[in-house]
Amino acid sequence: MFRFLDESDPSNLTPDSFYTTAKHAESAIAAVYADARFVGDGAGIFSSNWQLLEAVTGTSTTQTAQNSDLNNLYSLSYDANTLHIRNWWRGVYKLIANANLVLENVPGIDMDEAQKNKVLGEARFLRAWGYFYAVRLWGDVPLITLPQSATSEDFNPTRSPQKAVYDQIVADLLAAEGAGLSWTDESGRVSQSAVKSLLAKVYLTMAGHPLNETARYADAASKAKEVIDNAGPLDLFDTYGEVHDETLNNMVEHVFSLQYNDEVAGNPMGNMFPNFQPVTYRGPSGTGSTVPEIEFYNSYEAGDLRAVDREGWFYSSYYTNGSGELFDLGAPYIFKHFNVIANGTFGVPGTAKDNLNMPIIRFAEVLLIYAEASNEAGGPNQDAVDALTRIRDRAELTTRFLVLLPKLP
């Protein structure tokens, strides 16, 4: 008589066999964080996915012509076949899919409840973050909140109305608010302040076109004010150089960032560097595939520190090979994400390891969200003026406001 061994392959992991320990929960949420870095992945020669959000704005142009997909973005002649768009669609929905796996399977794991709640809160934030991009880029999109397989009833889902997508985003963020997350987190994980900041931005977006839910202005102002009034270690950096100082990752002004470490994935913003000019330790390098339109650069107010060479976001000169003699670049270039530690500064060669994070939410944006939302909700008020003035003060700009009062009878 023959008997056959019936045994599962322990090396063949499935959702049923994997989600059994706290370590599995942590590994699963780490995968979702890693998925978020699709924003910086390559999109063909001399291009990255993040350029989808920049190239179509009219504020920049390119000094390279090798990437037809990027050229299509700049000429506003893109379609569903454009690589950047396909990469964003796939990237967003991969992130959502893995967040769904966490939210479906981690609740059943026998682990510390506080740790479990934090993992679930992070997953809800990241799913909301993904859907917030999707709904702004494409409007009505498939709303998928459960893990999918070939046997799922909605394996080929239809698009859901934008209102339903925004409602899910809000629901996820409200749940994340109650997940027991720390106020800030220097490790780069989602924090309570990040949740509230993103919720404020979502409310502000809902108040405008196409939903036009104007009552959301007050909600946005209220949520942003929670962050401003209870800022703790959150604040504006004193200088713009500190914004792109890798030693200050996840601190002070950085509310939430995509995490980069050269051992795993280096900072992906090199496509902003001047076109094959010797501004780094590599010598002539950079692709110049995102450079500012001169009209946009000139739109900065006179004296705005952000437009001052080697003080703000734009440099018109730099050091040869990153650390040598100063030379003229011939035009202003975007140095907002230029890491002087990695690439070099005068007399100090670069380390060649770009560990600078990609900022997604900064405290400066929270102040601007509050100023706009508060003004729209209740008209001009001193708190809104103060929030805007903090931004302008750092840029060394004088802020003057004229309030028109009704004529007395």
C-alpha atoms as one frame of an Amber mdcrd trajectory, in Angstrom:
protein
   0.000   0.000   0.000   1.417   3.355  -1.011   1.067   6.488   1.063   1.854
   9.907  -0.334   3.358  12.678   1.756   1.071  15.708   1.839   3.137  18.641
   3.099   3.189  22.341   2.334   6.418  23.810   1.028   7.644  26.033   3.908
   9.656  28.166   1.488   6.608  28.983  -0.655   5.112  31.951   1.161   1.473
  32.933   0.678  -0.640  35.529   2.508  -2.032  32.702   4.649   1.381  31.414
   5.692   3.267  34.720   5.841   1.181  37.002   8.045   1.724  35.169  11.317
   4.228  37.192  13.410   5.011  40.786  14.359   8.128  40.598  12.191   5.949
  39.712   9.233   3.783  42.771   9.912   6.852  45.018  10.031   8.265  43.488
   6.850   4.961  43.962   5.070   4.658  47.666   5.947   8.330  48.164   5.024
   7.454  46.853   1.554   4.735  49.496   1.221   7.206  52.233   2.153   9.624
  50.858  -0.440   6.844  50.857  -3.054   6.419  54.616  -2.514   9.874  55.166
  -3.996   8.498  54.418  -7.468   8.222  58.226  -7.695  11.983  58.389  -8.171
  12.421  55.369 -10.444  13.733  55.773 -13.977  11.470  56.582 -16.906  13.820
  56.018 -19.803  17.040  57.823 -20.657  17.670  61.048 -18.709  14.285  60.936
 -17.005  12.513  59.884 -13.815   8.897  59.251 -12.877   8.681  62.373 -10.703
   9.045  64.503 -13.841   5.412  63.742 -14.729   4.413  66.194 -11.981   6.892
  68.853 -13.083   7.125  68.824 -16.873   3.471  69.631 -17.543   3.363  72.724
 -15.295   5.038  75.128 -17.712   7.597  76.189 -15.100  10.459  74.138 -16.546
  11.919  72.849 -19.778  14.605  70.355 -20.804  18.068  70.625 -22.319  18.057
  67.064 -23.597  16.092  65.609 -26.480  16.773  61.875 -26.247  13.637  60.912
 -24.297  10.543  61.137 -26.493   8.197  60.398 -23.572   9.641  63.306 -21.584
   9.436  65.547 -24.635   5.766  64.599 -24.983   5.157  65.756 -21.409   6.806
  69.097 -22.048   4.867  69.595 -25.291   1.584  68.498 -23.652   1.169  65.805
 -26.293   1.248  62.802 -23.946  -1.297  59.982 -23.777  -1.853  56.694 -21.960
   1.144  55.158 -23.727   3.587  57.723 -22.320   6.009  55.838 -20.069   5.775
  58.209 -17.111   1.990  57.860 -16.996   2.126  54.073 -17.200   4.762  54.009
 -14.471   2.689  56.207 -12.187  -0.451  54.102 -12.696   1.409  50.889 -11.982
   3.369  52.397  -9.111   0.340  53.853  -7.343  -1.684  50.664  -7.635   1.190
  48.430  -6.539   1.509  50.564  -3.407  -2.250  50.367  -2.846  -2.241  46.599
  -3.404   0.446  45.987  -0.800  -1.217  48.378   1.646  -4.436  46.387   1.161
  -2.579  43.173   2.042  -1.352  44.760   5.281  -4.799  46.043   6.211  -6.440
  42.690   5.454  -3.933  40.374   7.126  -2.173  42.188   9.974  -5.324  42.450
  12.182  -5.255  38.651  12.581  -1.645  38.508  13.803  -1.085  37.801  17.508
   1.186  40.736  18.399   1.410  43.787  20.623  -1.767  45.796  19.993  -0.052
  49.193  20.047   2.494  48.030  17.480  -0.277  46.489  15.365  -2.332  49.694
  15.421   0.674  51.734  14.315   1.369  49.411  11.394  -2.266  49.623  10.327
  -2.237  53.415  10.699   0.856  53.674   8.505  -0.765  51.453   5.883  -3.895
  53.603   5.866  -1.819  56.769   5.446   0.165  55.272   2.568  -2.970  53.974
   0.835  -4.562  57.419   1.197  -1.367  59.021  -0.133  -1.490  56.753  -3.184
  -5.161  57.385  -3.902  -4.680  61.139  -3.435  -2.214  61.127  -6.320  -4.446
  58.856  -8.405  -7.611  60.925  -8.050  -5.803  64.189  -8.819  -4.072  62.740
 -11.861  -6.970  60.794 -13.384 -10.207  61.825 -11.683 -12.507  58.786 -11.476
 -10.291  55.769 -10.742 -10.854  52.165  -9.604 -11.337  52.144  -5.834  -9.828
  48.894  -4.569  -9.678  48.334  -0.816  -9.243  44.550  -0.607  -6.461  42.241
  -1.817  -7.039  41.039  -5.363  -6.509  37.711  -7.080  -7.551  36.213 -10.399
 -10.669  34.846  -8.680 -11.751  38.158  -7.133 -15.225  39.293  -8.124 -13.940
  42.767  -9.000 -10.685  41.662 -10.631 -11.491  44.055 -13.503 -12.968  46.952
 -11.514 -14.676  49.957 -13.039 -13.812  53.512 -12.134 -15.385  54.980  -9.016
 -16.548  58.617  -8.832 -14.016  61.069  -7.445 -16.270  61.769  -4.471 -16.095
  58.105  -3.402 -12.307  58.091  -3.752 -11.935  61.240  -1.653 -14.292  59.827
   0.976 -12.072  56.745   1.230  -8.955  58.913   1.506 -10.520  60.884   4.341
 -11.703  57.705   6.088  -8.201  56.215   5.906  -6.572  59.360   7.279  -9.091
  59.719  10.100  -8.404  56.100  11.060  -4.653  56.764  10.905  -5.134  59.739
  13.245  -6.358  57.342  15.912  -3.625  54.748  15.434  -1.345  55.955  18.219
   1.429  57.221  15.941   4.123  59.433  17.444   3.851  63.168  16.744   7.093
  63.177  14.744   9.395  60.315  13.743  13.058  60.872  12.888  13.245  57.346
  11.458  11.073  58.524   8.573   7.982  56.488   9.384   4.544  58.062   9.182
   3.816  60.339  12.126   0.700  61.931  13.600   1.755  65.332  12.255   2.149
  63.823   8.775  -1.377  62.382   8.921  -2.909  65.697   9.989  -0.893  67.631
   7.401  -1.981  65.359   4.557  -5.584  65.500   5.766  -5.429  69.310   5.702
  -4.168  69.186   2.109  -6.881  66.722   1.108  -9.607  68.923   2.643  -8.231
  71.979   0.844  -8.274  70.093  -2.454 -11.845  68.905  -1.874 -12.931  72.502
  -1.285 -11.928  73.411  -4.851 -12.698  72.044  -8.296 -14.187  69.570  -9.108
 -15.898  68.677  -5.817 -16.347  72.316  -4.712 -17.135  71.298  -1.144 -16.465
  74.796   0.185 -17.173  73.774   3.784 -13.906  71.849   3.582 -11.959  75.125
   3.722 -12.771  75.335   7.410 -11.828  71.672   7.882  -8.486  72.254   6.140
  -7.750  75.323   8.253  -8.661  73.505  11.457  -6.492  70.483  10.681  -3.491
  72.582   9.611  -3.840  74.703  12.747  -3.585  71.559  14.878  -0.137  71.019
  13.404   0.901  74.677  13.702  -0.360  75.146  17.269   1.185  71.895  18.508
   4.265  71.951  16.303   6.725  70.701  18.916   9.990  70.125  17.025   8.377
  71.145  13.724   9.440  74.528  12.401  10.873  76.287   9.370  14.593  75.855
   8.809  16.531  79.086   9.238  18.139  78.701   5.809  17.139  77.088   2.522
  20.383  75.148   2.471  19.190  73.158   5.486  16.233  71.857   3.458  18.643
  69.785   1.367  21.105  68.842   4.127  21.059  65.059   4.521  22.087  65.302
   8.197  18.683  66.925   8.833  16.563  64.243   7.138  13.187  63.774   8.885
  13.789  66.702  11.245  12.537  70.262  11.826  10.750  71.246   8.569  10.432
  67.738   7.122   7.001  66.373   8.044   7.070  63.381   5.669   9.663  62.305
   3.116  10.459  59.355   0.902  13.482  57.683   2.446  16.741  57.270   0.542
  19.994  55.640   1.563  22.757  55.124  -0.965  23.258  51.536   0.211  19.733
  50.710  -0.969  18.582  53.574  -3.199  20.283  56.941  -3.635  18.441  60.244
  -4.033  16.756  60.261  -7.473  16.690  64.000  -8.235  19.832  64.139 -10.398
  17.807  64.965 -13.502  17.580  68.515 -12.141  21.336  69.030 -12.293  22.802
  71.275 -15.048  23.321  69.607 -18.383  26.737  67.874 -18.380  28.440  70.597
 -16.370  31.100  69.861 -13.707  29.071  70.663 -10.584  29.750  67.354  -8.782
  32.688  65.127  -7.905  31.921  63.199 -11.118  33.044  66.095 -13.297  30.814
  66.995 -16.241  27.586  65.210 -15.405  23.900  65.815 -14.814  21.322  65.628
 -17.560  19.579  68.978 -17.509  16.293  67.285 -18.257  14.520  69.628 -15.831
  15.657  73.253 -15.896  13.616  76.349 -14.981  11.907  78.426 -17.620  13.503
  81.847 -17.366  10.049  83.459 -17.198   9.285  81.380 -14.113  12.607  82.261
 -12.497  12.035  85.956 -13.204   8.584  85.771 -11.600  10.183  85.712  -8.143
   9.939  89.060  -6.404  13.031  91.246  -6.320  15.114  90.336  -3.284  13.486
  86.926  -2.782  16.203  84.841  -1.141  14.954  81.728  -2.938  16.222  83.177
  -6.219  19.611  84.357  -4.912  22.585  82.417  -6.296  23.697  79.631  -3.954
  21.290  80.840  -1.231  17.916  79.457  -2.297  16.561  77.047  -4.882  18.438
  78.353  -7.942  22.168  78.518  -8.597  23.774  80.365 -11.500  27.299  79.444
 -10.416  28.947  76.549  -8.629  32.300  74.977  -7.803  34.239  73.062 -10.452
  33.860  69.324  -9.881  31.887  70.156  -6.752  34.769  71.504  -4.682  37.060
  73.562  -6.938  36.991  77.102  -8.235  33.692  78.917  -8.718  32.464  79.041
 -12.323  29.493  80.593 -14.095  26.737  78.195 -15.178  25.401  80.678 -17.704
  21.810  80.507 -16.409  19.935  79.710 -13.203  19.490  76.001 -12.536  17.434
  74.161  -9.905  19.583  73.171  -6.919  16.688  72.577  -4.522  17.597  68.879
  -4.216  21.377  69.267  -4.592  23.206  67.457  -1.783  26.466  69.275  -1.080
  27.668  66.447   1.193  27.354  63.920  -1.621  28.367  66.182  -4.501  30.842
  68.547  -2.905  31.186  72.172  -1.855  34.084  74.617  -1.949  37.243  72.862
  -0.727  35.312  69.748   0.371  34.990  66.878  -2.146  31.699  64.995  -2.262
  31.256  61.647  -0.547  29.607  60.129  -3.666  26.835  58.769  -1.423  23.581
  60.681  -1.835  21.462  59.902   1.222  19.179  62.918   0.861  15.474  62.154
   1.234  12.789  63.392  -1.158  10.494  65.753   0.775   6.765  65.147   0.296
   5.289  67.356   3.050   7.197  70.233   4.625   6.076  72.469   7.475   6.225
  75.402   5.057   3.385  73.826   3.071   1.287  73.379   6.212   1.612  77.114
   6.909   0.516  77.955   3.353  -2.399  75.493   3.513  -3.570  77.158   6.700
  -3.221  80.675   5.301  -5.221  79.858   2.168  -7.882  77.744   3.843  -8.403
  80.143   6.739  -8.727  83.095   4.379 -11.242  81.245   2.201 -13.247  79.998
   5.184 -13.633  83.259   7.062 -11.915  86.062   5.197  -8.649  87.813   6.102
  -7.535  87.242   9.676  -4.366  87.780  11.657  -3.515  84.091  12.047  -3.599
  83.589   8.275  -1.445  86.680   7.785   1.028  85.437  10.389   1.347  82.031
   8.717   2.040  83.591   5.317   4.403  86.149   6.832   6.563  83.381   8.339
   7.164  82.048   4.817   7.903  85.475   3.380  10.129  86.518   6.283  12.462
  83.605   5.610  12.645  84.694   1.959  13.542  88.191   3.263  10.450  89.716
   1.694   8.385  92.520   3.188   4.756  91.550   3.691   2.140  94.266   3.363
  -1.609  93.730   3.446  -4.321  96.201   2.596  -7.716  95.327   4.054 -10.599
  97.105   2.320 -13.327  97.992   4.789 -16.876  98.814   3.720 -17.734 102.513
   3.492 -19.606 103.864   6.489 -23.088 105.200   5.785
